[in-house]
Amino acid sequence: MVSLSARARRYREIAEAMIAERGGAEKCGEGCQQLIRRFAATAVLAEQIEAELLRGDRVDIKAYALLASTLVRISQLIVIDRPAKKNTPSLREYLSAKTTEKGVTE
C-alpha cells in the first residue's frame, strides 16, 4: 500500500510540473491552477488503480474508466485555457527558407 505522504508527494509533482509547463504560477490564473489541482488529484487516483492492477488485484474498471475520461476532459480544458503558440514564421524567416530551398533545388 502506498503511504499518504507518497501520494501527496506525487500529487505535488504532477501539479508543479503542469504549472511549470504553463510558465509558472504567475502566468497561470486561479481557474487554471484549480483545474491543474483537480487533474493532479485524479491522476494520482488513476495511478493507484493502475498499481493495484499490476499487483494482480481486482480493480473497478468502471471507476478507472471514469477517472481516465475525467483526465481527458480536464486536460482539454487546461489546453483550451493555454495561450496559442505562435507557429507563423516571420517574413525574414519565410524568405530565408525560400532562398535556401531555391539554392538547394538549382
N, CA, C and O atoms as CSV, one atom per row, in Angstrom:
chain,resi,resn,atom,element,x,y,z
A,1,MET,N,N,0.848,-1.189,0.000
A,1,MET,CA,C,0.000,0.000,0.000
A,1,MET,C,C,0.889,1.246,0.000
A,1,MET,O,O,1.856,1.315,0.759
A,2,VAL,N,N,0.576,2.208,-0.825
A,2,VAL,CA,C,1.343,3.442,-0.918
A,2,VAL,C,C,0.946,4.353,0.243
A,2,VAL,O,O,-0.235,4.517,0.549
A,3,SER,N,N,1.947,4.933,0.874
A,3,SER,CA,C,1.664,5.803,2.019
A,3,SER,C,C,1.036,7.114,1.556
A,3,SER,O,O,1.151,7.521,0.399
A,4,LEU,N,N,0.370,7.751,2.507
A,4,LEU,CA,C,-0.258,9.040,2.220
A,4,LEU,C,C,0.779,10.052,1.765
A,4,LEU,O,O,0.530,10.831,0.845
A,5,SER,N,N,1.939,10.043,2.404
A,5,SER,CA,C,2.958,11.017,2.025
A,5,SER,C,C,3.461,10.773,0.604
A,5,SER,O,O,3.788,11.728,-0.100
A,6,ALA,N,N,3.529,9.518,0.171
A,6,ALA,CA,C,3.952,9.224,-1.201
A,6,ALA,C,C,2.914,9.735,-2.197
A,6,ALA,O,O,3.268,10.280,-3.242
A,7,ARG,N,N,1.632,9.560,-1.874
A,7,ARG,CA,C,0.577,10.076,-2.761
A,7,ARG,C,C,0.583,11.596,-2.779
A,7,ARG,O,O,0.410,12.212,-3.831
A,8,ALA,N,N,0.784,12.197,-1.611
A,8,ALA,CA,C,0.833,13.663,-1.540
A,8,ALA,C,C,2.024,14.193,-2.340
A,8,ALA,O,O,1.918,15.211,-3.024
A,9,ARG,N,N,3.146,13.500,-2.248
A,9,ARG,CA,C,4.340,13.906,-2.998
A,9,ARG,C,C,4.079,13.797,-4.499
A,9,ARG,O,O,4.452,14.685,-5.265
A,10,ARG,N,N,3.437,12.706,-4.914
A,10,ARG,CA,C,3.128,12.523,-6.338
A,10,ARG,C,C,2.163,13.591,-6.833
A,10,ARG,O,O,2.324,14.122,-7.931
A,11,TYR,N,N,1.162,13.901,-6.017
A,11,TYR,CA,C,0.200,14.965,-6.348
A,11,TYR,C,C,0.943,16.279,-6.583
A,11,TYR,O,O,0.706,16.964,-7.578
A,12,ARG,N,N,1.840,16.623,-5.664
A,12,ARG,CA,C,2.607,17.875,-5.808
A,12,ARG,C,C,3.483,17.847,-7.053
A,12,ARG,O,O,3.595,18.852,-7.754
A,13,GLU,N,N,4.108,16.702,-7.334
A,13,GLU,CA,C,4.958,16.590,-8.519
A,13,GLU,C,C,4.167,16.882,-9.795
A,13,GLU,O,O,4.608,17.642,-10.656
A,14,ILE,N,N,3.003,16.271,-9.895
A,14,ILE,CA,C,2.178,16.459,-11.097
A,14,ILE,C,C,1.726,17.912,-11.208
A,14,ILE,O,O,1.864,18.528,-12.265
A,15,ALA,N,N,1.190,18.459,-10.124
A,15,ALA,CA,C,0.681,19.838,-10.157
A,15,ALA,C,C,1.804,20.824,-10.461
A,15,ALA,O,O,1.635,21.718,-11.290
A,16,GLU,N,N,2.943,20.670,-9.802
A,16,GLU,CA,C,4.060,21.597,-10.027
A,16,GLU,C,C,4.592,21.501,-11.447
A,16,GLU,O,O,4.935,22.520,-12.046
A,17,ALA,N,N,4.666,20.296,-11.996
A,17,ALA,CA,C,5.151,20.125,-13.370
A,17,ALA,C,C,4.206,20.790,-14.372
A,17,ALA,O,O,4.650,21.441,-15.317
A,18,MET,N,N,2.915,20.623,-14.158
A,18,MET,CA,C,1.954,21.213,-15.086
A,18,MET,C,C,1.953,22.740,-14.989
A,18,MET,O,O,1.841,23.423,-16.007
A,19,ILE,N,N,2.077,23.269,-13.792
A,19,ILE,CA,C,2.137,24.729,-13.630
A,19,ILE,C,C,3.411,25.261,-14.265
A,19,ILE,O,O,3.393,26.313,-14.903
A,20,ALA,N,N,4.519,24.545,-14.095
A,20,ALA,CA,C,5.784,24.961,-14.712
A,20,ALA,C,C,5.685,24.959,-16.231
A,20,ALA,O,O,6.226,25.849,-16.887
A,21,GLU,N,N,4.993,23.959,-16.802
A,21,GLU,CA,C,4.812,23.890,-18.258
A,21,GLU,C,C,4.069,25.107,-18.787
A,21,GLU,O,O,4.245,25.501,-19.940
A,22,ARG,N,N,3.248,25.691,-17.948
A,22,ARG,CA,C,2.471,26.868,-18.354
A,22,ARG,C,C,3.194,28.166,-18.037
A,22,ARG,O,O,2.607,29.239,-18.175
A,23,GLY,N,N,4.450,28.098,-17.618
A,23,GLY,CA,C,5.233,29.299,-17.376
A,23,GLY,C,C,5.250,29.746,-15.925
A,23,GLY,O,O,5.696,30.855,-15.634
A,24,GLY,N,N,4.777,28.916,-15.012
A,24,GLY,CA,C,4.786,29.241,-13.595
A,24,GLY,C,C,3.450,29.764,-13.103
A,24,GLY,O,O,2.568,30.112,-13.888
A,25,ALA,N,N,3.324,29.811,-11.793
A,25,ALA,CA,C,2.057,30.212,-11.170
A,25,ALA,C,C,1.646,31.629,-11.556
A,25,ALA,O,O,0.457,31.923,-11.673
A,26,GLU,N,N,2.631,32.508,-11.755
A,26,GLU,CA,C,2.314,33.899,-12.095
A,26,GLU,C,C,1.671,34.031,-13.471
A,26,GLU,O,O,0.986,35.017,-13.742
A,27,LYS,N,N,1.885,33.044,-14.341
A,27,LYS,CA,C,1.282,33.079,-15.679
A,27,LYS,C,C,0.069,32.155,-15.777
A,27,LYS,O,O,-0.530,32.016,-16.843
A,28,CYS,N,N,-0.276,31.542,-14.685
A,28,CYS,CA,C,-1.381,30.584,-14.665
A,28,CYS,C,C,-2.433,31.119,-13.704
A,28,CYS,O,O,-2.202,31.169,-12.495
A,29,GLY,N,N,-3.576,31.517,-14.226
A,29,GLY,CA,C,-4.632,32.097,-13.405
A,29,GLY,C,C,-5.198,31.112,-12.399
A,29,GLY,O,O,-4.896,29.919,-12.441
A,30,GLU,N,N,-6.012,31.619,-11.504
A,30,GLU,CA,C,-6.592,30.788,-10.448
A,30,GLU,C,C,-7.430,29.654,-11.020
A,30,GLU,O,O,-7.359,28.527,-10.532
A,31,GLY,N,N,-8.218,29.936,-12.040
A,31,GLY,CA,C,-9.032,28.887,-12.650
A,31,GLY,C,C,-8.178,27.767,-13.206
A,31,GLY,O,O,-8.492,26.590,-13.027
A,32,CYS,N,N,-7.109,28.128,-13.876
A,32,CYS,CA,C,-6.196,27.134,-14.436
A,32,CYS,C,C,-5.535,26.335,-13.316
A,32,CYS,O,O,-5.408,25.115,-13.421
A,33,GLN,N,N,-5.117,27.001,-12.257
A,33,GLN,CA,C,-4.497,26.302,-11.129
A,33,GLN,C,C,-5.478,25.333,-10.482
A,33,GLN,O,O,-5.090,24.244,-10.060
A,34,GLN,N,N,-6.752,25.724,-10.402
A,34,GLN,CA,C,-7.769,24.834,-9.859
A,34,GLN,C,C,-7.909,23.590,-10.748
A,34,GLN,O,O,-7.979,22.470,-10.241
A,35,LEU,N,N,-7.950,23.786,-12.055
A,35,LEU,CA,C,-8.049,22.655,-12.974
A,35,LEU,C,C,-6.830,21.742,-12.852
A,35,LEU,O,O,-6.961,20.518,-12.874
A,36,ILE,N,N,-5.666,22.332,-12.726
A,36,ILE,CA,C,-4.447,21.538,-12.588
A,36,ILE,C,C,-4.482,20.722,-11.303
A,36,ILE,O,O,-4.073,19.561,-11.301
A,37,ARG,N,N,-4.962,21.307,-10.216
A,37,ARG,CA,C,-5.068,20.553,-8.962
A,37,ARG,C,C,-6.055,19.395,-9.106
A,37,ARG,O,O,-5.795,18.300,-8.609
A,38,ARG,N,N,-7.192,19.627,-9.785
A,38,ARG,CA,C,-8.154,18.542,-9.997
A,38,ARG,C,C,-7.530,17.455,-10.862
A,38,ARG,O,O,-7.726,16.266,-10.611
A,39,PHE,N,N,-6.775,17.868,-11.887
A,39,PHE,CA,C,-6.113,16.898,-12.757
A,39,PHE,C,C,-5.119,16.065,-11.954
A,39,PHE,O,O,-5.082,14.843,-12.092
A,40,ALA,N,N,-4.318,16.716,-11.120
A,40,ALA,CA,C,-3.305,16.004,-10.329
A,40,ALA,C,C,-3.957,15.005,-9.383
A,40,ALA,O,O,-3.485,13.876,-9.251
A,41,ALA,N,N,-5.037,15.410,-8.724
A,41,ALA,CA,C,-5.731,14.506,-7.801
A,41,ALA,C,C,-6.294,13.302,-8.547
A,41,ALA,O,O,-6.181,12.169,-8.080
A,42,THR,N,N,-6.890,13.544,-9.689
A,42,THR,CA,C,-7.466,12.460,-10.480
A,42,THR,C,C,-6.374,11.539,-11.016
A,42,THR,O,O,-6.549,10.321,-11.052
A,43,ALA,N,N,-5.254,12.114,-11.430
A,43,ALA,CA,C,-4.137,11.315,-11.939
A,43,ALA,C,C,-3.572,10.406,-10.846
A,43,ALA,O,O,-3.233,9.253,-11.111
A,44,VAL,N,N,-3.471,10.918,-9.627
A,44,VAL,CA,C,-2.974,10.102,-8.517
A,44,VAL,C,C,-3.916,8.927,-8.259
A,44,VAL,O,O,-3.461,7.806,-8.033
A,45,LEU,N,N,-5.214,9.177,-8.292
A,45,LEU,CA,C,-6.181,8.092,-8.110
A,45,LEU,C,C,-6.064,7.051,-9.225
A,45,LEU,O,O,-6.119,5.850,-8.961
A,46,ALA,N,N,-5.903,7.505,-10.460
A,46,ALA,CA,C,-5.758,6.579,-11.586
A,46,ALA,C,C,-4.477,5.758,-11.439
A,46,ALA,O,O,-4.474,4.559,-11.718
A,47,GLU,N,N,-3.389,6.396,-11.004
A,47,GLU,CA,C,-2.135,5.670,-10.801
A,47,GLU,C,C,-2.278,4.626,-9.701
A,47,GLU,O,O,-1.679,3.553,-9.781
A,48,GLN,N,N,-3.060,4.930,-8.684
A,48,GLN,CA,C,-3.296,3.977,-7.599
A,48,GLN,C,C,-4.016,2.736,-8.127
A,48,GLN,O,O,-3.659,1.612,-7.774
A,49,ILE,N,N,-5.021,2.937,-8.964
A,49,ILE,CA,C,-5.736,1.802,-9.553
A,49,ILE,C,C,-4.801,1.007,-10.465
A,49,ILE,O,O,-4.847,-0.223,-10.481
A,50,GLU,N,N,-3.954,1.705,-11.223
A,50,GLU,CA,C,-3.013,1.015,-12.111
A,50,GLU,C,C,-2.048,0.151,-11.305
A,50,GLU,O,O,-1.727,-0.964,-11.716
A,51,ALA,N,N,-1.582,0.655,-10.163
A,51,ALA,CA,C,-0.690,-0.127,-9.302
A,51,ALA,C,C,-1.394,-1.382,-8.788
A,51,ALA,O,O,-0.794,-2.455,-8.727
A,52,GLU,N,N,-2.673,-1.242,-8.420
A,52,GLU,CA,C,-3.453,-2.397,-7.967
A,52,GLU,C,C,-3.572,-3.429,-9.087
A,52,GLU,O,O,-3.434,-4.631,-8.858
A,53,LEU,N,N,-3.825,-2.950,-10.276
A,53,LEU,CA,C,-3.952,-3.832,-11.436
A,53,LEU,C,C,-2.646,-4.588,-11.677
A,53,LEU,O,O,-2.663,-5.792,-11.933
A,54,LEU,N,N,-1.525,-3.892,-11.596
A,54,LEU,CA,C,-0.219,-4.519,-11.829
A,54,LEU,C,C,0.132,-5.536,-10.750
A,54,LEU,O,O,0.869,-6.487,-11.009
A,55,ARG,N,N,-0.391,-5.340,-9.541
A,55,ARG,CA,C,-0.172,-6.312,-8.469
A,55,ARG,C,C,-1.054,-7.546,-8.639
A,55,ARG,O,O,-0.885,-8.541,-7.934
A,56,GLY,N,N,-1.976,-7.474,-9.560
A,56,GLY,CA,C,-2.879,-8.587,-9.791
A,56,GLY,C,C,-4.159,-8.495,-8.984
A,56,GLY,O,O,-4.951,-9.437,-8.960
A,57,ASP,N,N,-4.368,-7.356,-8.319
A,57,ASP,CA,C,-5.592,-7.155,-7.547
A,57,ASP,C,C,-6.768,-6.918,-8.489
A,57,ASP,O,O,-6.594,-6.500,-9.633
A,58,ARG,N,N,-7.949,-7.190,-7.991
A,58,ARG,CA,C,-9.162,-6.862,-8.748
A,58,ARG,C,C,-9.363,-5.355,-8.679
A,58,ARG,O,O,-9.171,-4.738,-7.631
A,59,VAL,N,N,-9.751,-4.772,-9.804
A,59,VAL,CA,C,-9.984,-3.332,-9.844
A,59,VAL,C,C,-11.378,-3.055,-10.391
A,59,VAL,O,O,-11.965,-3.863,-11.111
A,60,ASP,N,N,-11.874,-1.907,-10.030
A,60,ASP,CA,C,-13.178,-1.461,-10.533
A,60,ASP,C,C,-12.933,-0.757,-11.861
A,60,ASP,O,O,-12.555,0.415,-11.895
A,61,ILE,N,N,-13.149,-1.475,-12.941
A,61,ILE,CA,C,-12.855,-0.936,-14.271
A,61,ILE,C,C,-13.726,0.266,-14.595
A,61,ILE,O,O,-13.295,1.163,-15.318
A,62,LYS,N,N,-14.946,0.297,-14.069
A,62,LYS,CA,C,-15.813,1.451,-14.309
A,62,LYS,C,C,-15.232,2.694,-13.643
A,62,LYS,O,O,-15.238,3.774,-14.234
A,63,ALA,N,N,-14.734,2.550,-12.425
A,63,ALA,CA,C,-14.120,3.685,-11.729
A,63,ALA,C,C,-12.875,4.149,-12.480
A,63,ALA,O,O,-12.638,5.349,-12.622
A,64,TYR,N,N,-12.079,3.186,-12.962
A,64,TYR,CA,C,-10.868,3.542,-13.698
A,64,TYR,C,C,-11.218,4.253,-15.006
A,64,TYR,O,O,-10.594,5.255,-15.353
A,65,ALA,N,N,-12.208,3.742,-15.727
A,65,ALA,CA,C,-12.622,4.369,-16.986
A,65,ALA,C,C,-13.151,5.778,-16.740
A,65,ALA,O,O,-12.884,6.689,-17.523
A,66,LEU,N,N,-13.897,5.957,-15.659
A,66,LEU,CA,C,-14.404,7.284,-15.319
A,66,LEU,C,C,-13.251,8.243,-15.010
A,66,LEU,O,O,-13.274,9.399,-15.433
A,67,LEU,N,N,-12.247,7.765,-14.274
A,67,LEU,CA,C,-11.079,8.598,-13.989
A,67,LEU,C,C,-10.345,8.975,-15.276
A,67,LEU,O,O,-9.951,10.126,-15.461
A,68,ALA,N,N,-10.166,7.994,-16.164
A,68,ALA,CA,C,-9.473,8.262,-17.428
A,68,ALA,C,C,-10.233,9.290,-18.255
A,68,ALA,O,O,-9.633,10.199,-18.829
A,69,SER,N,N,-11.538,9.148,-18.314
A,69,SER,CA,C,-12.368,10.096,-19.055
A,69,SER,C,C,-12.297,11.490,-18.426
A,69,SER,O,O,-12.227,12.495,-19.133
A,70,THR,N,N,-12.315,11.537,-17.123
A,70,THR,CA,C,-12.224,12.818,-16.420
A,70,THR,C,C,-10.877,13.486,-16.688
A,70,THR,O,O,-10.810,14.700,-16.884
A,71,LEU,N,N,-9.806,12.693,-16.697
A,71,LEU,CA,C,-8.476,13.247,-17.002
A,71,LEU,C,C,-8.448,13.873,-18.393
A,71,LEU,O,O,-7.886,14.951,-18.586
A,72,VAL,N,N,-9.051,13.197,-19.349
A,72,VAL,CA,C,-9.088,13.723,-20.716
A,72,VAL,C,C,-9.836,15.049,-20.748
A,72,VAL,O,O,-9.363,16.019,-21.340
A,73,ARG,N,N,-11.009,15.091,-20.109
A,73,ARG,CA,C,-11.806,16.321,-20.127
A,73,ARG,C,C,-11.089,17.467,-19.429
A,73,ARG,O,O,-11.085,18.589,-19.934
A,74,ILE,N,N,-10.488,17.205,-18.288
A,74,ILE,CA,C,-9.781,18.270,-17.572
A,74,ILE,C,C,-8.583,18.741,-18.386
A,74,ILE,O,O,-8.330,19.942,-18.483
A,75,SER,N,N,-7.845,17.802,-18.970
A,75,SER,CA,C,-6.663,18.209,-19.755
A,75,SER,C,C,-7.066,19.046,-20.954
A,75,SER,O,O,-6.344,19.966,-21.338
A,76,GLN,N,N,-8.209,18.739,-21.552
A,76,GLN,CA,C,-8.691,19.553,-22.671
A,76,GLN,C,C,-9.008,20.970,-22.207
A,76,GLN,O,O,-8.714,21.932,-22.916
A,77,LEU,N,N,-9.597,21.106,-21.043
A,77,LEU,CA,C,-9.895,22.442,-20.510
A,77,LEU,C,C,-8.619,23.213,-20.211
A,77,LEU,O,O,-8.545,24.418,-20.453
A,78,ILE,N,N,-7.624,22.524,-19.687
A,78,ILE,CA,C,-6.353,23.185,-19.389
A,78,ILE,C,C,-5.702,23.666,-20.680
A,78,ILE,O,O,-5.171,24.775,-20.727
A,79,VAL,N,N,-5.738,22.854,-21.718
A,79,VAL,CA,C,-5.141,23.230,-23.010
A,79,VAL,C,C,-5.925,24.352,-23.649
A,79,VAL,O,O,-5.333,25.256,-24.238
A,80,ILE,N,N,-7.254,24.319,-23.549
A,80,ILE,CA,C,-8.083,25.382,-24.129
A,80,ILE,C,C,-7.736,26.721,-23.498
A,80,ILE,O,O,-7.741,27.749,-24.174
A,81,ASP,N,N,-7.437,26.711,-22.220
A,81,ASP,CA,C,-7.109,27.929,-21.497
A,81,ASP,C,C,-5.706,28.437,-21.831
A,81,ASP,O,O,-5.378,29.592,-21.560
A,82,ARG,N,N,-4.884,27.573,-22.419
A,82,ARG,CA,C,-3.487,27.918,-22.710
A,82,ARG,C,C,-3.412,28.878,-23.895
A,82,ARG,O,O,-4.111,28.688,-24.890
A,83,PRO,N,N,-2.577,29.897,-23.795
A,83,PRO,CA,C,-2.405,30.803,-24.937
A,83,PRO,C,C,-1.848,30.045,-26.141
A,83,PRO,O,O,-1.016,29.151,-25.988
A,84,ALA,N,N,-2.303,30.400,-27.317
A,84,ALA,CA,C,-1.862,29.724,-28.533
A,84,ALA,C,C,-0.389,30.005,-28.802
A,84,ALA,O,O,0.097,31.115,-28.589
A,85,LYS,N,N,0.312,28.969,-29.276
A,85,LYS,CA,C,1.709,29.147,-29.653
A,85,LYS,C,C,1.769,29.820,-31.015
A,85,LYS,O,O,0.910,29.609,-31.871
A,86,LYS,N,N,2.799,30.630,-31.196
A,86,LYS,CA,C,2.991,31.290,-32.483
A,86,LYS,C,C,3.723,30.320,-33.397
A,86,LYS,O,O,4.881,29.982,-33.151
A,87,ASN,N,N,3.053,29.872,-34.450
A,87,ASN,CA,C,3.639,28.933,-35.399
A,87,ASN,C,C,3.963,29.586,-36.736
A,87,ASN,O,O,4.606,28.972,-37.588
A,88,THR,N,N,3.526,30.816,-36.922
A,88,THR,CA,C,3.745,31.503,-38.184
A,88,THR,C,C,5.146,32.107,-38.195
A,88,THR,O,O,5.506,32.854,-37.285
A,89,PRO,N,N,5.945,31.786,-39.228
A,89,PRO,CA,C,7.286,32.368,-39.281
A,89,PRO,C,C,7.215,33.860,-39.630
A,89,PRO,O,O,6.257,34.334,-40.241
A,90,SER,N,N,8.253,34.573,-39.223
A,90,SER,CA,C,8.334,35.982,-39.595
A,90,SER,C,C,8.623,36.053,-41.096
A,90,SER,O,O,9.000,35.053,-41.706
A,91,LEU,N,N,8.448,37.222,-41.683
A,91,LEU,CA,C,8.722,37.392,-43.109
A,91,LEU,C,C,10.179,37.052,-43.410
A,91,LEU,O,O,10.473,36.403,-44.413
A,92,ARG,N,N,11.083,37.486,-42.548
A,92,ARG,CA,C,12.519,37.209,-42.743
A,92,ARG,C,C,12.770,35.691,-42.721
A,92,ARG,O,O,13.514,35.176,-43.557
A,93,GLU,N,N,12.151,34.972,-41.766
A,93,GLU,CA,C,12.334,33.518,-41.682
A,93,GLU,C,C,11.772,32.826,-42.922
A,93,GLU,O,O,12.377,31.893,-43.451
A,94,TYR,N,N,10.614,33.290,-43.379
A,94,TYR,CA,C,9.983,32.710,-44.552
A,94,TYR,C,C,10.853,32.897,-45.793
A,94,TYR,O,O,11.092,31.950,-46.542
A,95,LEU,N,N,11.322,34.125,-46.002
A,95,LEU,CA,C,12.145,34.403,-47.177
A,95,LEU,C,C,13.476,33.661,-47.115
A,95,LEU,O,O,13.975,33.193,-48.138
A,96,SER,N,N,14.041,33.555,-45.939
A,96,SER,CA,C,15.289,32.822,-45.770
A,96,SER,C,C,15.097,31.348,-46.130
A,96,SER,O,O,15.937,30.752,-46.803
A,97,ALA,N,N,14.002,30.777,-45.685
A,97,ALA,CA,C,13.715,29.379,-46.001
A,97,ALA,C,C,13.505,29.193,-47.496
A,97,ALA,O,O,13.973,28.209,-48.070
A,98,LYS,N,N,12.810,30.124,-48.129
A,98,LYS,CA,C,12.569,30.031,-49.571
A,98,LYS,C,C,13.884,30.151,-50.344
A,98,LYS,O,O,14.097,29.441,-51.326
A,99,THR,N,N,14.754,31.043,-49.901
A,99,THR,CA,C,16.048,31.222,-50.562
A,99,THR,C,C,16.880,29.954,-50.443
A,99,THR,O,O,17.538,29.545,-51.400
A,100,THR,N,N,16.851,29.331,-49.264
A,100,THR,CA,C,17.584,28.091,-49.039
A,100,THR,C,C,17.033,26.973,-49.908
A,100,THR,O,O,17.797,26.204,-50.492
A,101,GLU,N,N,15.707,26.879,-49.998
A,101,GLU,CA,C,15.080,25.869,-50.832
A,101,GLU,C,C,15.465,26.064,-52.299
A,101,GLU,O,O,15.744,25.097,-53.007
A,102,LYS,N,N,15.478,27.318,-52.747
A,102,LYS,CA,C,15.796,27.606,-54.138
A,102,LYS,C,C,17.225,27.231,-54.455
A,102,LYS,O,O,17.502,26.677,-55.518
A,103,GLY,N,N,18.145,27.530,-53.536
A,103,GLY,CA,C,19.550,27.207,-53.734
A,103,GLY,C,C,19.805,25.709,-53.766
A,103,GLY,O,O,20.708,25.248,-54.462
A,104,VAL,N,N,19.027,24.957,-53.029
A,104,VAL,CA,C,19.180,23.513,-52.960
A,104,VAL,C,C,18.664,22.856,-54.224
A,104,VAL,O,O,19.250,21.881,-54.692
A,105,THR,N,N,17.580,23.368,-54.788
A,105,THR,CA,C,16.964,22.732,-55.968
A,105,THR,C,C,17.647,23.105,-57.253
A,105,THR,O,O,17.470,22.411,-58.254
A,106,GLU,N,N,18.420,24.169,-57.277
A,106,GLU,CA,C,19.061,24.591,-58.532
A,106,GLU,C,C,20.327,23.825,-58.801
A,106,GLU,O,O,20.987,24.058,-59.814
